């Protein structure tokens, strides 16, 4: 009996080891599960997704770029969850998996914002139709970018993007 409980406990820990936000996306969108499960385990472990969005998504996709396009078993440079509202607003949540990733500000002073865990994020875009922040956490680089069509009247702010970043599950 003790042995059965230990095995069940290990199985439970293994099942709970994943990222709940990513697991929910895989459950709700079979095409995301299909793409994600083709990635090497090291990439799957680093997939990150938010739990709060500035709009209600009508569609979600998982894309990637690698050193050999179309082959998810090779080195993956980045993965990206793209959320769309169906009328002109998209949110891109990108994880850069390449260990040689770095960001340069091209010598210009960039504004920053602090995430709830104290991480400093660079404000990379704060135009009327594009809001973007990027940051590094535990050696992995992330970006959240909101793009809206000019015809969309609703205004979005950097705070909307920060709120999304703060809800990220790594």
PAZAPA-4460 file (N, C-alpha, C; in steps of 0.05 Angstrom, whole numbers, plus 32768, in hexadecimal, padded with zeros to 4 digits):
% residues 170
    n_x    n_y    n_z   ca_x   ca_y   ca_z    c_x    c_y    c_z   seq   type   mol
   8010   7FE8   8000   8000   8000   8000   8011   8019   8000     1      X     A
   8026   8019   8011   8038   8030   8012   8045   8035   7FF7     2      X     A
   804D   801F   7FEA   805A   8021   7FD0   8047   802D   7FBB     3      X     A
   802E   8026   7FBC   801A   8031   7FA9   8016   804F   7FAE     4      X     A
   8015   8057   7FC7   8013   8074   7FCD   802B   8083   7FC4     5      X     A
   8042   8078   7FC7   805B   8085   7FBD   805A   8089   7F9F     6      X     A
   8052   8074   7F91   8050   8075   7F74   803C   808A   7F6B     7      X     A
   8025   808A   7F78   8010   809E   7F72   801A   80BA   7F77     8      X     A
   8028   80BE   7F8D   8033   80D8   7F93   8047   80E2   7F7E     9      X     A
   8058   80D0   7F75   806C   80D6   7F60   805E   80DD   7F46    10      X     A
   8049   80CE   7F3F   803A   80D4   7F27   802C   80EF   7F29    11      X     A
   8021   80F5   7F40   8014   810F   7F44   8028   8126   7F42    12      X     A
   803F   8123   7F4D   8054   8137   7F4B   805C   813B   7F2E    13      X     A
   805F   8126   7F1F   8067   8127   7F03   8051   8135   7EF3    14      X     A
   8038   812F   7EF8   8022   813B   7EEA   8020   8159   7EF0    15      X     A
   8026   8161   7F09   8024   817D   7F11   803D   818D   7F0A    16      X     A
   8050   8181   7EFE   806A   818E   7EF9   8067   81A2   7EE2    17      X     A
   8052   81A0   7ED2   804F   81B2   7EBB   8045   81CE   7EC2    18      X     A
   8044   81DF   7EAF   803B   81FA   7EB1   801D   81F9   7EAD    19      X     A
   800D   8201   7EC1   7FF0   81FF   7EBF   7FE4   820F   7EA8    20      X     A
   7FEF   8227   7EA3   7FE5   8238   7E8D   7FE9   822A   7E72    21      X     A
   8001   821F   7E6E   8007   8211   7E55   7FF6   81F8   7E53    22      X     A
   7FF4   81E9   7E69   7FE3   81D1   7E68   7FC6   81D7   7E61    23      X     A
   7FBC   81EE   7E6B   7FA0   81F6   7E65   7F9E   81FC   7E47    24      X     A
   7FB2   820A   7E3C   7FB1   8210   7E20   7FB1   81F6   7E0F    25      X     A
   7FC2   81E3   7E17   7FC3   81CA   7E09   7FA9   81BB   7E0A    26      X     A
   7F9B   81BD   7E21   7F82   81B0   7E24   7F6C   81BD   7E13    27      X     A
   7F6C   81D8   7E13   7F57   81E7   7E04   7F5C   81E9   7DE6    28      X     A
   7F75   81E6   7DDE   7F7C   81E9   7DC1   7F8D   81D1   7DB9    29      X     A
   7F81   81BD   7DAE   7F90   81A4   7DA6   7FA8   81AA   7D93    30      X     A
   7FA5   81BF   7D83   7FBB   81C5   7D70   7FD3   81D0   7D80    31      X     A
   7FCF   81DD   7D96   7FE6   81E6   7DA7   7FF3   81CD   7DB3    32      X     A
   7FE4   81BA   7DBD   7FEF   81A2   7DC8   7FFF   8193   7DB3    33      X     A
   7FF5   8192   7D9B   8003   8184   7D85   801E   8190   7D80    34      X     A
   801F   81AB   7D7F   8039   81B9   7D7A   804B   81B6   7D92    35      X     A
   8041   81BB   7DAA   8052   81BB   7DC2   805F   81A0   7DC7    36      X     A
   8050   818A   7DC2   805B   8170   7DC7   806F   8167   7DB3    37      X     A
   8073   8176   7D9E   8088   816F   7D8A   80A3   817B   7D93    38      X     A
   80A3   818E   7DA6   80BB   819B   7DAF   80CC   8188   7DC0    39      X     A
   80E6   818C   7DC0   80F6   817E   7DD4   80ED   8184   7DF0    40      X     A
   80F2   8172   7E02   80E9   8175   7E1E   80F4   818F   7E2A    41      X     A
   810C   8196   7E24   8118   81AE   7E2F   8109   81C7   7E27    42      X     A
   80FD   81C7   7E0F   80ED   81DE   7E06   80D2   81DD   7E13    43      X     A
   80C6   81C5   7E14   80AC   81C3   7E21   80AC   81CD   7E3E    44      X     A
   80C2   81C7   7E4C   80C4   81CF   7E68   80C5   81ED   7E6B    45      X     A
   80CD   81FC   7E56   80D0   8219   7E58   80B9   8228   7E4C    46      X     A
   80A5   821B   7E41   808E   8229   7E36   8081   8239   7E4C    47      X     A
   807B   8252   7E46   806F   8263   7E5A   8057   8271   7E4E    48      X     A
   8042   8274   7E5E   8029   8281   7E55   801D   8290   7E6B    49      X     A
   800F   82A6   7E65   8001   82B5   7E7A   7FE6   82AA   7E81    50      X     A
   7FDC   82B2   7E98   7FC1   82A9   7EA0   7FAE   82C1   7E9E    51      X     A
   7FB8   82D9   7E9B   7FA7   82F1   7E97   7FAE   82FF   7E7E    52      X     A
   7F9A   8306   7E6E   7F9D   8314   7E55   7F8D   832E   7E55    53      X     A
   7F95   8342   7E45   7F86   835B   7E45   7F6C   835A   7E34    54      X     A
   7F67   8343   7E29   7F4E   833F   7E19   7F47   8321   7E1A    55      X     A
   7F2F   831B   7E11   7F25   8300   7E10   7F2E   82F4   7DF5    56      X     A
   7F40   82E0   7DF6   7F4A   82D5   7DDC   7F35   82C4   7DCE    57      X     A
   7F34   82C7   7DB4   7F22   82B7   7DA3   7F32   82A0   7D97    58      X     A
   7F4C   82A4   7D94   7F5E   828F   7D89   7F79   8291   7D96    59      X     A
   7F87   827A   7D97   7FA2   8279   7DA2   7FB2   8266   7D91    60      X     A
   7FCB   826D   7D8B   7FDC   825C   7D7C   7FF7   825A   7D89    61      X     A
   8006   8245   7D84   8021   8241   7D8D   8032   823F   7D75    62      X     A
   8046   8251   7D72   8058   8250   7D5B   8074   824E   7D66    63      X     A
   8087   8249   7D54   80A3   8247   7D5D   80B5   824D   7D45    64      X     A
   80CE   8253   7D4C   80E3   8257   7D38   80FB   8246   7D41    65      X     A
   8107   8238   7D2F   811E   8228   7D35   8134   822A   7D21    66      X     A
   814A   821C   7D26   8160   821D   7D13   815A   820E   7CF9    67      X     A
   8145   81FE   7CFA   813C   81EF   7CE2   811D   81F2   7CE1    68      X     A
   8114   8206   7CD2   80F7   820B   7CD1   80E7   81F2   7CCC    69      X     A
   80D1   81EF   7CDA   80BF   81D8   7CD6   80C8   81BF   7CE5    70      X     A
   80DE   81C0   7CF4   80E7   81A8   7D02   80E9   81AF   7D20    71      X     A
   80D4   81AA   7D2F   80D4   81B1   7D4B   80E7   81A0   7D5D    72      X     A
   80F3   818C   7D52   8106   817B   7D61   8122   8187   7D62    73      X     A
   8127   819B   7D51   8141   81A7   7D50   8142   81BE   7D64    74      X     A
   8158   81CE   7D64   815A   81E4   7D76   8144   81F9   7D72    75      X     A
   8136   81FF   7D87   8120   8212   7D86   812B   822D   7D8F    76      X     A
   8128   8241   7D7F   8131   825C   7D86   811D   826A   7D98    77      X     A
   8104   8269   7D90   80EF   8274   7DA1   80D4   8267   7D9C    78      X     A
   80C3   8268   7DB1   80A7   825F   7DAE   8096   8277   7DB4    79      X     A
   807E   8277   7DA9   806D   828F   7DAC   8050   8286   7DAD    80      X     A
   8042   828E   7DC2   8025   828B   7DC4   801A   82A5   7DB9    81      X     A
   8007   82A3   7DA6   7FFB   82BA   7D9A   7FDD   82B8   7DA0    82      X     A
   7FD3   82CD   7DAE   7FB7   82CE   7DB6   7FAA   82E4   7DA5    83      X     A
   7F93   82DE   7D99   7F85   82F2   7D89   7F68   82F6   7D93    84      X     A
   7F5F   830E   7D90   7F43   8314   7D99   7F2F   8311   7D81    85      X     A
   7F39   830B   7D6A   7F28   8307   7D52   7F20   8320   7D43    86      X     A
   7F27   8337   7D4E   7F20   8350   7D40   7F37   8364   7D3C    87      X     A
   7F4F   835D   7D45   7F65   8370   7D40   7F78   8374   7D56    88      X     A
   7F77   8364   7D6C   7F8A   8366   7D82   7F98   834B   7D85    89      X     A
   7FB2   834B   7D85   7FC2   8333   7D89   7FD5   8337   7DA0    90      X     A
   7FDA   8322   7DAF   7FEE   8322   7DC5   8002   830C   7DBF    91      X     A
   801B   8313   7DBE   8031   8300   7DB8   8040   82FC   7DD2    92      X     A
   8042   82E3   7DDB   8052   82DC   7DF3   8068   82C9   7DEA    93      X     A
   8080   82D4   7DEA   8097   82C6   7DDE   80AB   82BD   7DF4    94      X     A
   80B4   82A4   7DF1   80C9   829A   7E02   80E1   8294   7DEF    95      X     A
   80F8   829F   7DF6   8110   829A   7DE6   8120   8284   7DF2    96      X     A
   8123   826D   7DE4   8130   8255   7DEF   814D   8253   7DE9    97      X     A
   8156   8263   7DD6   8172   8262   7DCE   8184   826C   7DE4    98      X     A
   8197   825C   7DED   81A8   8264   7E04   81B9   827C   7DFE    99      X     A
   81BD   8283   7DE4   81CD   829A   7DDD   81BC   82B3   7DD9   100      X     A
   81A3   82B3   7DE1   8192   82CA   7DDE   819C   82E1   7DF0   101      X     A
   819D   82F8   7DE4   81A2   8311   7DF4   8192   8327   7DE6   102      X     A
   818D   833C   7DF4   8180   8353   7DE8   8191   836B   7DEB   103      X     A
   8192   837A   7DD7   81A1   8393   7DD7   818E   83AA   7DD5   104      X     A
   8194   83BF   7DE3   8183   83D7   7DE1   8190   83EB   7DCE   105      X     A
   81A4   83E1   7DBE   81B2   83F2   7DAB   81BD   840C   7DB7   106      X     A
   81C6   840A   7DD0   81D2   8421   7DDD   81BE   8436   7DE6   107      X     A
   81A4   8433   7DE1   8191   8447   7DEA   8186   8440   7E05   108      X     A
   8180   8454   7E14   8174   8450   7E2F   8157   8447   7E2C   109      X     A
   8150   8431   7E38   8135   8426   7E36   8127   8429   7E51   110      X     A
   810D   842F   7E4F   80FD   8430   7E68   80F9   8413   7E71   111      X     A
   80F5   8410   7E8B   80F1   83F6   7E97   80D8   83F6   7EA9   112      X     A
   80CF   83DF   7EAF   80B9   83DB   7EC2   80C0   83C2   7ED2   113      X     A
   80B7   83C2   7EEB   80BD   83AA   7EFC   80A4   8398   7EFC   114      X     A
   80AA   837E   7EF8   8095   836A   7EFB   8091   8364   7F18   115      X     A
   807C   8356   7F1E   8075   8351   7F3A   808A   8341   7F4A   116      X     A
   809A   8332   7F3B   80AF   8322   7F49   80C9   8332   7F4B   117      X     A
   80C9   834B   7F43   80E0   835C   7F45   80F1   835D   7F2C   118      X     A
   80EB   834C   7F19   80F9   834C   7EFF   80F6   8366   7EF0   119      X     A
   810C   8371   7EE6   810A   8389   7ED6   8105   8382   7EB9   120      X     A
   80F0   838E   7EAE   80E9   8389   7E92   80ED   83A3   7E82   121      X     A
   80F9   83A0   7E6A   80FD   83B7   7E59   80E3   83BC   7E49   122      X     A
   80DC   83D6   7E47   80C5   83DD   7E37   80D0   83E1   7E1B   123      X     A
   80CA   83CE   7E09   80D5   83CE   7DEE   80C3   83DC   7DDA   124      X     A
   80AA   83DF   7DE1   8097   83ED   7DCF   8081   83F9   7DDF   125      X     A
   807B   8412   7DDA   8065   8420   7DE7   8058   8433   7DD4   126      X     A
   8053   842A   7DBC   8046   843A   7DA8   8027   8436   7DAB   127      X     A
   8018   8445   7D9C   7FFB   8444   7D9F   7FF0   8428   7D9A   128      X     A
   7FFC   841A   7D86   7FF1   8400   7D7E   8002   83E8   7D86   129      X     A
   8019   83ED   7D92   802B   83D7   7D9A   8036   83DD   7DB6   130      X     A
   8032   83CA   7DC8   803D   83CB   7DE3   804E   83B2   7DE7   131      X     A
   8067   83B5   7DF0   8078   839E   7DF3   808B   83A1   7E0B   132      X     A
   808E   838C   7E1A   80A3   838B   7E2E   80B3   8371   7E2A   133      X     A
   80CB   8370   7E34   80DC   8358   7E33   80ED   8357   7E4C   134      X     A
   80F3   833E   7E54   8103   833A   7E6C   8111   8320   7E6B   135      X     A
   8123   831C   7E7E   8132   8303   7E81   812C   82F8   7E9D   136      X     A
   8127   82DF   7E9F   8122   82D2   7EB8   812F   82B6   7EB8   137      X     A
   8141   82B2   7ECA   814E   8298   7ECD   815C   828F   7EB3   138      X     A
   8168   82A2   7EA5   8177   829C   7E8C   8166   8299   7E73   139      X     A
   814C   829D   7E76   813A   829B   7E5F   812E   82B6   7E59   140      X     A
   812C   82BE   7E40   8121   82D8   7E38   8104   82D5   7E30   141      X     A
   80F4   82E9   7E38   80D7   82EA   7E32   80CF   8305   7E27   142      X     A
   80B9   8304   7E17   80AE   831D   7E0C   8090   831B   7E0C   143      X     A
   8083   8331   7E13   8066   8332   7E0F   8060   834B   7DFE   144      X     A
   8053   8347   7DE8   804D   835D   7DD6   8030   835D   7DCE   145      X     A
   8023   8374   7DD1   8007   8377   7DC9   8007   8389   7DB1   146      X     A
   7FF9   837F   7D9C   7FF6   838F   7D83   7FD9   8392   7D7D   147      X     A
   7FD0   83AB   7D77   7FB4   83AF   7D70   7FB2   83BE   7D56   148      X     A
   7F9E   83B8   7D47   7F99   83C5   7D2E   7F90   83E2   7D34   149      X     A
   7F98   83F5   7D23   7F90   8411   7D27   7F72   8415   7D2A   150      X     A
   7F62   8404   7D1E   7F45   8407   7D1F   7F39   8400   7D3A   151      X     A
   7F49   83F3   7D4B   7F3F   83EB   7D66   7F3F   8404   7D78   152      X     A
   7F29   840A   7D83   7F26   8422   7D94   7F30   841E   7DB0   153      X     A
   7F2E   8406   7DBB   7F37   8401   7DD6   7F55   8408   7DD9   154      X     A
   7F5C   8416   7DEE   7F78   841C   7DF3   7F84   8408   7E05   155      X     A
   7F9C   8400   7DFF   7FAC   83ED   7E10   7FC4   83FC   7E1A   156      X     A
   7FCF   83F4   7E31   7FE6   8401   7E3D   7FFC   83ED   7E43   157      X     A
   8013   83F8   7E4A   8029   83E7   7E53   8020   83D7   7E6C   158      X     A
   800F   83E3   7E7C   8006   83D6   7E94   7FF6   83BC   7E8D   159      X     A
   7FE8   83BD   7E77   7FDA   83A4   7E6E   7FED   838E   7E67   160      X     A
   8003   8396   7E5A   8018   8382   7E53   8026   8378   7E6C   161      X     A
   802C   838A   7E7F   8039   8383   7E98   8027   836F   7EA8   162      X     A
   800D   8375   7EA9   7FFB   8363   7EB7   7FFB   8347   7EAB   163      X     A
   7FFD   8346   7E90   7FFF   832C   7E83   8019   831F   7E8B   164      X     A
   802F   832D   7E8A   8049   8322   7E92   8049   8318   7EAF   165      X     A
   803C   8327   7EC0   803C   831F   7EDC   802C   8306   7EE1   166      X     A
   801B   82FF   7ECE   800B   82E6   7ED1   8018   82CE   7EC3   167      X     A
   8030   82D2   7EB9   803E   82BC   7EAB   8044   82A6   7EBE   168      X     A
   8040   828E   7EB4   8048   8275   7EC3   8060   826A   7EB4   169      X     A
   8076   8268   7EC1   808F   825E   7EB5   8093   8241   7EBB   170      X     A
***
